[in-house]
Amino acid sequence: MAKKKSFLLRIDPEVYDQLQRWADDEFRSVNGQIEFLLRNALKKSGRGNGKKKDESDQ
């Protein structure tokens, strides 16, 4: 598994609570939910292919 980059994210507590509930509904962690949403946004905007870095090299 590729190492993940960690960084600090400052987020409004109400937004965090909403993300927590959404993540719980989909059986994900908040971190996993944020990554899922960001990947979808990148793909939708044409800035990402939806593949993990190591998968795109094949």
C-alpha positions, -999 to +999 in steps of 0.1 A: +000+000+000+013+034-009+022+058+019-004+086+024+005+122+028-007+137+060-016+174+066-035+195+090-071+205+080-089+232+098-126+228+094-157+243+109-171+220+137-206+220+122-191+208+088-171+182+106-202+169+124-221+167+091-192+148+075-191+124+105-228+116+101-224+111+063-193+089+068-211+068+094-240+063+070-216+050+044-194+029+068-163+051+063-141+071+086-142+109+083-108+108+066-120+081+042-151+102+034-131+133+027-107+114+004-137+098-013-153+132-019-121+148-031-114+119-056-149+123-070-146+160-073-112+157-091-127+131-115-158+152-122-137+183-129-114+164-153-084+168-130-082+132-118-086+099-134-100+082-103-071+057-102-045+054-075-010+065-084+004+030-086-026+018-107-021+045-134+015+034-140+004+000-154 
